[in-house]
Amino acid sequence: MNPEQKYHCCATCRWFHIEKEPGQPSIKSCIRLGFETKPHYQFNCWDPREDIKKRIAEESF
């Protein structure tokens, strides 16, 4: 498994957002696509956060 495959999921994408309301379950969504998602889902529009890009680069060597 290459490093990009290892990290490719919504939770590592820059578009992933979690909304927390007191007393309510948190809402996980893609702010780019505009719908709820789950951290382990994968989409072709994945754009990793900067920290994930660095990890991928380090593991590629």
C-alpha beads as a LAMMPS data file, in Angstrom:
LAMMPS data file: protein, C-alpha beads

61 atoms
60 bonds

1 atom types
1 bond types

-500.0 500.0 xlo xhi
-500.0 500.0 ylo yhi
-500.0 500.0 zlo zhi

Masses

1 110.0

Atoms # bond

1 1 1 0.000 0.000 0.000
2 1 1 1.481 3.334 -0.996
3 1 1 1.352 6.231 1.511
4 1 1 -1.353 8.089 -0.386
5 1 1 -3.663 5.065 -0.232
6 1 1 -2.933 4.724 3.479
7 1 1 -4.160 8.249 4.258
8 1 1 -6.909 8.705 1.635
9 1 1 -10.131 9.239 3.590
10 1 1 -12.432 12.120 4.462
11 1 1 -10.925 12.596 7.924
12 1 1 -7.586 13.610 6.366
13 1 1 -9.077 15.958 3.760
14 1 1 -8.965 19.727 4.071
15 1 1 -12.713 19.872 3.310
16 1 1 -13.711 17.642 6.257
17 1 1 -15.497 19.560 8.997
18 1 1 -16.974 18.581 12.362
19 1 1 -19.747 20.627 13.958
20 1 1 -20.308 20.167 17.659
21 1 1 -23.424 21.396 19.416
22 1 1 -23.784 20.953 23.175
23 1 1 -25.985 17.975 23.943
24 1 1 -26.141 16.871 20.282
25 1 1 -24.147 14.291 18.330
26 1 1 -21.398 15.852 16.228
27 1 1 -22.075 16.361 12.524
28 1 1 -19.275 15.346 10.179
29 1 1 -19.519 16.874 6.734
30 1 1 -17.682 17.836 3.585
31 1 1 -17.870 21.604 3.291
32 1 1 -16.857 21.391 -0.379
33 1 1 -19.597 18.969 -1.426
34 1 1 -22.118 20.165 1.156
35 1 1 -23.279 16.908 2.677
36 1 1 -22.686 14.703 5.705
37 1 1 -19.951 12.105 5.423
38 1 1 -18.070 9.691 7.623
39 1 1 -14.365 9.914 8.479
40 1 1 -13.500 6.645 6.676
41 1 1 -15.299 7.433 3.394
42 1 1 -13.239 8.092 0.266
43 1 1 -14.030 10.397 -2.656
44 1 1 -12.068 11.362 -5.787
45 1 1 -12.070 15.025 -4.766
46 1 1 -9.801 14.248 -1.784
47 1 1 -7.381 17.094 -1.073
48 1 1 -5.191 16.186 1.923
49 1 1 -4.455 18.669 4.701
50 1 1 -0.911 20.057 4.834
51 1 1 0.139 17.799 7.726
52 1 1 -1.004 14.744 5.772
53 1 1 0.871 15.909 2.658
54 1 1 4.047 16.068 4.772
55 1 1 3.500 12.545 6.122
56 1 1 2.967 11.200 2.623
57 1 1 6.130 12.919 1.403
58 1 1 8.154 11.514 4.325
59 1 1 6.877 7.984 3.743
60 1 1 7.504 8.137 -0.005
61 1 1 11.277 8.052 0.504

Bonds

1 1 1 2
2 1 2 3
3 1 3 4
4 1 4 5
5 1 5 6
6 1 6 7
7 1 7 8
8 1 8 9
9 1 9 10
10 1 10 11
11 1 11 12
12 1 12 13
13 1 13 14
14 1 14 15
15 1 15 16
16 1 16 17
17 1 17 18
18 1 18 19
19 1 19 20
20 1 20 21
21 1 21 22
22 1 22 23
23 1 23 24
24 1 24 25
25 1 25 26
26 1 26 27
27 1 27 28
28 1 28 29
29 1 29 30
30 1 30 31
31 1 31 32
32 1 32 33
33 1 33 34
34 1 34 35
35 1 35 36
36 1 36 37
37 1 37 38
38 1 38 39
39 1 39 40
40 1 40 41
41 1 41 42
42 1 42 43
43 1 43 44
44 1 44 45
45 1 45 46
46 1 46 47
47 1 47 48
48 1 48 49
49 1 49 50
50 1 50 51
51 1 51 52
52 1 52 53
53 1 53 54
54 1 54 55
55 1 55 56
56 1 56 57
57 1 57 58
58 1 58 59
59 1 59 60
60 1 60 61
